[in-house]
């Protein structure tokens, strides 16, 4: 019986309408501890003084590394079809994108 192959397990994933639409983000802030990585997806809009975190994903270090590798692989596939993604050189975006400066 040891020679028999185990059937491949398939994961059944449901994608609800509210999630399928997606959320636009133009900034990701990543923090970590010894047990988890936290990725905050932020939407910054010109003239709006306060950016909002639109989604937060918490990952184990192992899953964070798998995500990094999956992104690297998918970017390579994208660039093989569409050419290199141009990185914007210059100063980082100001955190207020032209709106009033925040005060503590």
C-alpha positions as CSV (number, residue, x, y, z in Angstrom):
1,X,0.0,0.0,0.0
2,X,3.0,2.3,0.5
3,X,3.5,2.4,-3.3
4,X,0.0,3.9,-4.0
5,X,0.0,7.6,-4.7
6,X,-2.1,9.8,-2.5
7,X,-4.6,11.8,-4.4
8,X,-3.8,15.5,-4.7
9,X,-5.7,17.6,-2.3
10,X,-7.6,20.5,-3.8
11,X,-8.5,23.6,-1.9
12,X,-12.0,24.9,-2.4
13,X,-11.8,28.7,-2.2
14,X,-14.9,30.9,-2.2
15,X,-14.6,34.5,-3.5
16,X,-17.5,36.6,-2.4
17,X,-18.7,39.5,-4.4
18,X,-17.6,42.1,-1.8
19,X,-14.0,40.7,-1.9
20,X,-13.9,40.0,-5.6
21,X,-14.2,43.7,-6.4
22,X,-10.8,44.3,-4.7
23,X,-9.5,47.4,-2.9
24,X,-7.2,49.9,-4.5
25,X,-4.0,50.6,-2.6
26,X,-1.0,52.8,-3.7
27,X,1.1,52.3,-0.6
28,X,2.0,49.3,1.6
29,X,3.5,49.6,5.0
30,X,5.1,46.4,6.4
31,X,6.0,45.8,10.0
32,X,7.0,42.6,11.8
33,X,7.7,41.0,15.1
34,X,9.4,37.7,15.7
35,X,6.1,35.8,15.1
36,X,4.3,37.7,12.4
37,X,4.4,40.2,9.5
38,X,1.7,42.8,9.2
39,X,1.0,44.4,5.8
40,X,-1.1,47.5,5.8
41,X,-2.5,48.5,2.4
42,X,-3.1,52.3,2.3
43,X,-4.8,54.5,-0.2
44,X,-3.3,58.0,-0.4
45,X,-5.2,60.6,-2.5
46,X,-3.9,64.0,-3.6
47,X,-5.3,66.9,-1.5
48,X,-6.7,64.6,1.1
49,X,-4.9,65.3,4.4
50,X,-5.3,61.8,5.9
51,X,-4.6,58.5,4.2
52,X,-6.5,55.4,5.3
53,X,-5.5,51.9,5.8
54,X,-7.9,50.0,3.6
55,X,-6.9,46.5,4.5
56,X,-4.5,44.7,6.9
57,X,-3.1,41.3,6.3
58,X,-1.3,39.4,9.1
59,X,1.0,36.6,8.0
60,X,3.4,34.1,9.7
61,X,7.1,34.6,8.7
62,X,6.8,31.4,6.6
63,X,3.8,32.7,4.7
64,X,5.4,36.1,4.3
65,X,8.3,34.5,2.6
66,X,6.1,32.4,0.4
67,X,4.2,35.6,-0.6
68,X,7.5,37.3,-1.4
69,X,8.6,34.4,-3.6
70,X,5.2,34.3,-5.4
71,X,5.3,38.0,-6.1
72,X,8.9,37.7,-7.4
73,X,7.8,34.9,-9.7
74,X,4.7,36.7,-11.0
75,X,6.6,39.9,-11.6
76,X,9.2,38.0,-13.6
77,X,6.3,36.5,-15.7
78,X,4.7,39.9,-16.2
79,X,8.0,41.5,-17.3
80,X,8.7,38.6,-19.7
81,X,5.4,39.5,-21.5
82,X,5.2,43.3,-21.0
83,X,8.8,44.4,-20.5
84,X,10.4,45.8,-17.3
85,X,8.3,47.6,-14.8
86,X,9.7,51.1,-14.5
87,X,10.6,52.2,-11.0
88,X,9.9,55.8,-10.2
89,X,13.1,57.5,-9.2
90,X,13.1,60.5,-6.9
91,X,11.9,61.5,-3.5
92,X,9.4,59.4,-1.7
93,X,5.8,60.5,-1.7
94,X,5.1,63.0,1.0
95,X,2.8,61.4,3.6
96,X,0.2,64.2,3.1
97,X,0.3,64.3,-0.7
98,X,-0.1,68.0,-0.7
99,X,-2.7,68.3,2.0
100,X,-2.3,70.1,5.3
101,X,0.5,68.8,7.5
102,X,-0.6,66.5,10.2
103,X,0.0,67.5,13.9
104,X,0.4,65.3,16.9
